[in-house]
Amino acid sequence: VVNTMPRGQGWYHTMDEIHGDMMIGPVGDYLLETAASLTILMIITGIYLWWAKQRSLKSMLVPKAGKGRTWWRSMHGAFG
């Protein structure tokens, strides 16, 4: 297989290059890693905030409209 198809060619390598760094080099890689890290943080804090209050499933999935801390708490809970 290695002699038939070089490693750097093919659909997998092409898609990995496009999604790996958004085609803008190391800056794209840093942006993707930052977004992934913040997503994981949002999920963990959302689950923690929902678990602490033990609200209903609807309140967990639909954020409340409001201001300040309540809004942030509901956003983390809904997206987490």
OpenMM code with the backbone's topology and positions (N, CA, C; nanometers):
from openmm import Vec3, app, unit

residues = "VAL VAL ASN THR MET PRO ARG GLY GLN GLY TRP TYR HIS THR MET ASP GLU ILE HIS GLY ASP MET MET ILE GLY PRO VAL GLY ASP TYR LEU LEU GLU THR ALA ALA SER LEU THR ILE LEU MET ILE ILE THR GLY ILE TYR LEU TRP TRP ALA LYS GLN ARG SER LEU LYS SER MET LEU VAL PRO LYS ALA GLY LYS GLY ARG THR TRP TRP ARG SER MET HIS GLY ALA PHE GLY".split()
positions = [
    Vec3(0.0824, -0.1190, 0.0000),
    Vec3(0.0000, 0.0000, 0.0000),
    Vec3(0.0870, 0.1255, 0.0000),
    Vec3(0.1945, 0.1241, 0.0749),
    Vec3(0.2813, 0.2411, 0.0810),
    Vec3(0.3442, 0.2700, -0.0547),
    Vec3(0.3849, 0.1662, -0.1261),
    Vec3(0.4464, 0.1869, -0.2567),
    Vec3(0.3442, 0.2246, -0.3630),
    Vec3(0.2213, 0.1837, -0.3467),
    Vec3(0.1182, 0.2125, -0.4445),
    Vec3(0.0693, 0.3560, -0.4350),
    Vec3(0.0461, 0.4051, -0.3124),
    Vec3(-0.0081, 0.5395, -0.2913),
    Vec3(0.0794, 0.6137, -0.1912),
    Vec3(0.1465, 0.7182, -0.2343),
    Vec3(0.2309, 0.7930, -0.1412),
    Vec3(0.1500, 0.8477, -0.0245),
    Vec3(0.2142, 0.8591, 0.0895),
    Vec3(0.1454, 0.8974, 0.2127),
    Vec3(0.0867, 1.0380, 0.2076),
    Vec3(0.1519, 1.1311, 0.1434),
    Vec3(0.1060, 1.2697, 0.1426),
    Vec3(0.0001, 1.3019, 0.0400),
    Vec3(-0.0515, 1.2033, -0.0288),
    Vec3(-0.1534, 1.2275, -0.1295),
    Vec3(-0.2776, 1.1470, -0.0957),
    Vec3(-0.3907, 1.1992, -0.1324),
    Vec3(-0.5157, 1.1286, -0.1086),
    Vec3(-0.6155, 1.2177, -0.0353),
    Vec3(-0.7376, 1.1682, -0.0258),
    Vec3(-0.8455, 1.2453, 0.0368),
    Vec3(-0.8216, 1.2703, 0.1843),
    Vec3(-0.7744, 1.1698, 0.2553),
    Vec3(-0.7526, 1.1871, 0.3987),
    Vec3(-0.6509, 1.2975, 0.4260),
    Vec3(-0.5405, 1.2950, 0.3546),
    Vec3(-0.4367, 1.3960, 0.3749),
    Vec3(-0.4888, 1.5354, 0.3378),
    Vec3(-0.5645, 1.5447, 0.2281),
    Vec3(-0.6207, 1.6734, 0.1867),
    Vec3(-0.7159, 1.7286, 0.2920),
    Vec3(-0.8063, 1.6458, 0.3424),
    Vec3(-0.9007, 1.6919, 0.4446),
    Vec3(-0.8296, 1.7244, 0.5759),
    Vec3(-0.7273, 1.6488, 0.6089),
    Vec3(-0.6500, 1.6771, 0.7292),
    Vec3(-0.5789, 1.8115, 0.7180),
    Vec3(-0.5276, 1.8430, 0.6017),
    Vec3(-0.4620, 1.9721, 0.5807),
    Vec3(-0.5608, 2.0877, 0.5912),
    Vec3(-0.6797, 2.0709, 0.5339),
    Vec3(-0.7798, 2.1779, 0.5378),
    Vec3(-0.8304, 2.1994, 0.6797),
    Vec3(-0.8653, 2.0915, 0.7495),
    Vec3(-0.9233, 2.1043, 0.8822),
    Vec3(-0.8186, 2.1154, 0.9919),
    Vec3(-0.6968, 2.0791, 0.9631),
    Vec3(-0.5931, 2.0799, 1.0651),
    Vec3(-0.5481, 2.2180, 1.1050),
    Vec3(-0.5430, 2.3106, 1.0104),
    Vec3(-0.4957, 2.4448, 1.0445),
    Vec3(-0.5699, 2.5545, 0.9692),
    Vec3(-0.6850, 2.5251, 0.9176),
    Vec3(-0.7702, 2.6209, 0.8473),
    Vec3(-0.6977, 2.6886, 0.7309),
    Vec3(-0.5961, 2.6219, 0.6784),
    Vec3(-0.5197, 2.6695, 0.5636),
    Vec3(-0.4507, 2.8035, 0.5879),
    Vec3(-0.4259, 2.8406, 0.7148),
    Vec3(-0.3510, 2.9633, 0.7427),
    Vec3(-0.2305, 2.9354, 0.8319),
    Vec3(-0.1854, 2.8113, 0.8314),
    Vec3(-0.0628, 2.7758, 0.9006),
    Vec3(-0.0764, 2.7641, 1.0515),
    Vec3(0.0301, 2.7978, 1.1224),
    Vec3(0.0302, 2.7833, 1.2686),
    Vec3(-0.0755, 2.8689, 1.3385),
    Vec3(-0.1071, 2.9846, 1.2819),
    Vec3(-0.2094, 3.0707, 1.3432),
    Vec3(-0.3440, 2.9989, 1.3440),
    Vec3(-0.3777, 2.9323, 1.2350),
    Vec3(-0.5016, 2.8558, 1.2280),
    Vec3(-0.5025, 2.7408, 1.3267),
    Vec3(-0.3873, 2.6783, 1.3439),
    Vec3(-0.3761, 2.5702, 1.4414),
    Vec3(-0.4012, 2.6218, 1.5822),
    Vec3(-0.3433, 2.7364, 1.6145),
    Vec3(-0.3650, 2.7961, 1.7472),
    Vec3(-0.5110, 2.8359, 1.7672),
    Vec3(-0.5743, 2.8888, 1.6635),
    Vec3(-0.7157, 2.9258, 1.6741),
    Vec3(-0.8036, 2.8032, 1.6990),
    Vec3(-0.7762, 2.6948, 1.6273),
    Vec3(-0.8542, 2.5725, 1.6462),
    Vec3(-0.8335, 2.5139, 1.7855),
    Vec3(-0.7103, 2.5129, 1.8332),
    Vec3(-0.6829, 2.4598, 1.9667),
    Vec3(-0.7480, 2.5456, 2.0743),
    Vec3(-0.7459, 2.6769, 2.0576),
    Vec3(-0.8101, 2.7665, 2.1540),
    Vec3(-0.9607, 2.7451, 2.1561),
    Vec3(-1.0216, 2.7339, 2.0388),
    Vec3(-1.1661, 2.7114, 2.0319),
    Vec3(-1.2038, 2.5778, 2.0946),
    Vec3(-1.1248, 2.4749, 2.0692),
    Vec3(-1.1530, 2.3433, 2.1273),
    Vec3(-1.1386, 2.3473, 2.2795),
    Vec3(-1.0369, 2.4146, 2.3288),
    Vec3(-1.0166, 2.4239, 2.4733),
    Vec3(-1.1300, 2.5003, 2.5408),
    Vec3(-1.1714, 2.6105, 2.4804),
    Vec3(-1.2812, 2.6875, 2.5386),
    Vec3(-1.4132, 2.6111, 2.5317),
    Vec3(-1.4323, 2.5309, 2.4289),
    Vec3(-1.5524, 2.4486, 2.4192),
    Vec3(-1.5563, 2.3459, 2.5314),
    Vec3(-1.4441, 2.2816, 2.5566),
    Vec3(-1.4372, 2.1841, 2.6659),
    Vec3(-1.4630, 2.2523, 2.7994),
    Vec3(-1.4047, 2.3712, 2.8195),
    Vec3(-1.4279, 2.4466, 2.9431),
    Vec3(-1.5753, 2.4825, 2.9583),
    Vec3(-1.6395, 2.5247, 2.8494),
    Vec3(-1.7817, 2.5603, 2.8531),
    Vec3(-1.8675, 2.4392, 2.8880),
    Vec3(-1.8348, 2.3230, 2.8334),
    Vec3(-1.9101, 2.2009, 2.8637),
    Vec3(-1.8958, 2.1639, 3.0099),
    Vec3(-1.7737, 2.1674, 3.0617),
    Vec3(-1.7510, 2.1297, 3.2019),
    Vec3(-1.8209, 2.2257, 3.2971),
    Vec3(-1.8086, 2.3568, 3.2726),
    Vec3(-1.8748, 2.4522, 3.3620),
    Vec3(-2.0260, 2.4444, 3.3491),
    Vec3(-2.0764, 2.4181, 3.2285),
    Vec3(-2.2215, 2.4060, 3.2110),
    Vec3(-2.2785, 2.2876, 3.2863),
    Vec3(-2.2108, 2.1744, 3.2782),
    Vec3(-2.2569, 2.0568, 3.3512),
    Vec3(-2.2504, 2.0809, 3.5016),
    Vec3(-2.1441, 2.1443, 3.5471),
    Vec3(-2.1305, 2.1744, 3.6898),
    Vec3(-2.2421, 2.2670, 3.7381),
    Vec3(-2.2690, 2.3711, 3.6621),
    Vec3(-2.3731, 2.4656, 3.7031),
    Vec3(-2.5113, 2.4014, 3.6991),
    Vec3(-2.5364, 2.3151, 3.6018),
    Vec3(-2.6659, 2.2480, 3.5969),
    Vec3(-2.6775, 2.1482, 3.7111),
    Vec3(-2.5719, 2.0740, 3.7381),
    Vec3(-2.5739, 1.9726, 3.8419),
    Vec3(-2.5960, 2.0359, 3.9796),
    Vec3(-2.5382, 2.1526, 4.0017),
    Vec3(-2.5506, 2.2194, 4.1319),
    Vec3(-2.6956, 2.2574, 4.1615),
    Vec3(-2.7711, 2.2946, 4.0607),
    Vec3(-2.9099, 2.3377, 4.0819),
    Vec3(-3.0111, 2.2250, 4.0627),
    Vec3(-2.9758, 2.1192, 3.9886),
    Vec3(-3.0662, 2.0074, 3.9602),
    Vec3(-3.1989, 2.0576, 3.9026),
    Vec3(-3.1904, 2.1412, 3.8020),
    Vec3(-3.3104, 2.1949, 3.7373),
    Vec3(-3.3712, 2.0915, 3.6434),
    Vec3(-3.4816, 2.1287, 3.5814),
    Vec3(-3.5471, 2.0387, 3.4869),
    Vec3(-3.4658, 2.0293, 3.3571),
    Vec3(-3.5014, 1.9324, 3.2762),
    Vec3(-3.4307, 1.9115, 3.1508),
    Vec3(-3.4527, 2.0288, 3.0555),
    Vec3(-3.5732, 2.0866, 3.0550),
    Vec3(-3.6021, 2.2008, 2.9684),
    Vec3(-3.5175, 2.3213, 3.0058),
    Vec3(-3.5048, 2.3481, 3.1352),
    Vec3(-3.4240, 2.4620, 3.1773),
    Vec3(-3.2763, 2.4393, 3.1494),
    Vec3(-3.2376, 2.3130, 3.1377),
    Vec3(-3.0990, 2.2835, 3.1053),
    Vec3(-3.0707, 2.3109, 2.9573),
    Vec3(-3.1665, 2.2843, 2.8696),
    Vec3(-3.1441, 2.2954, 2.7260),
    Vec3(-3.1783, 2.4320, 2.6675),
    Vec3(-3.2651, 2.5095, 2.7340),
    Vec3(-3.3077, 2.6396, 2.6827),
    Vec3(-3.2616, 2.7489, 2.7790),
    Vec3(-3.1704, 2.8373, 2.7364),
    Vec3(-3.1221, 2.9422, 2.8265),
    Vec3(-3.2308, 3.0451, 2.8566),
    Vec3(-3.2244, 3.1009, 2.9770),
    Vec3(-3.3200, 3.2036, 3.0168),
    Vec3(-3.2743, 3.3399, 2.9677),
    Vec3(-3.3694, 3.4242, 2.9330),
    Vec3(-3.3364, 3.5618, 2.8988),
    Vec3(-3.3216, 3.6394, 3.0294),
    Vec3(-3.2233, 3.7218, 3.0348),
    Vec3(-3.2002, 3.7996, 3.1557),
    Vec3(-3.0727, 3.8793, 3.1433),
    Vec3(-3.0268, 3.9295, 3.2574),
    Vec3(-2.9048, 4.0091, 3.2579),
    Vec3(-2.8071, 3.9528, 3.3597),
    Vec3(-2.6826, 3.9824, 3.3361),
    Vec3(-2.5791, 3.9538, 3.4339),
    Vec3(-2.5519, 3.8071, 3.4572),
    Vec3(-2.5330, 3.7755, 3.5830),
    Vec3(-2.4900, 3.6422, 3.6239),
    Vec3(-2.5912, 3.5325, 3.5887),
    Vec3(-2.7195, 3.5638, 3.6008),
    Vec3(-2.8230, 3.4652, 3.5672),
    Vec3(-2.8149, 3.4259, 3.4207),
    Vec3(-2.7935, 3.5229, 3.3341),
    Vec3(-2.7838, 3.4955, 3.1912),
    Vec3(-2.6624, 3.4090, 3.1609),
    Vec3(-2.5478, 3.4446, 3.2188),
    Vec3(-2.4261, 3.3660, 3.1965),
    Vec3(-2.4425, 3.2240, 3.2477),
    Vec3(-2.5039, 3.2090, 3.3622),
    Vec3(-2.5252, 3.0768, 3.4196),
    Vec3(-2.6143, 2.9921, 3.3287),
    Vec3(-2.7204, 3.0520, 3.2787),
    Vec3(-2.8114, 2.9751, 3.1918),
    Vec3(-2.7454, 2.9435, 3.0574),
    Vec3(-2.6615, 3.0341, 3.0065),
    Vec3(-2.5912, 3.0080, 2.8814),
    Vec3(-2.4939, 2.8908, 2.8978),
    Vec3(-2.4168, 2.8895, 3.0058),
    Vec3(-2.3242, 2.7805, 3.0303),
    Vec3(-2.3996, 2.6499, 3.0482),
    Vec3(-2.5109, 2.6568, 3.1177),
    Vec3(-2.5898, 2.5361, 3.1388),
    Vec3(-2.6493, 2.4813, 3.0102),
    Vec3(-2.7001, 2.5710, 2.9247),
    Vec3(-2.7634, 2.5271, 2.8000),
    Vec3(-2.6609, 2.4715, 2.7022),
    Vec3(-2.5508, 2.5390, 2.6862),
    Vec3(-2.4523, 2.4922, 2.5894),
    Vec3(-2.3649, 2.3796, 2.6439),
    Vec3(-2.3497, 2.3744, 2.7743),
    Vec3(-2.2736, 2.2650, 2.8351),
    Vec3(-2.3506, 2.1356, 2.8239),
] * unit.nanometer
topology = app.Topology()
chain = topology.addChain("A")
for resn in residues:
    res = topology.addResidue(resn, chain)
    for name in ("N", "CA", "C"):
        topology.addAtom(name, app.Element.getBySymbol(name[0]), res)
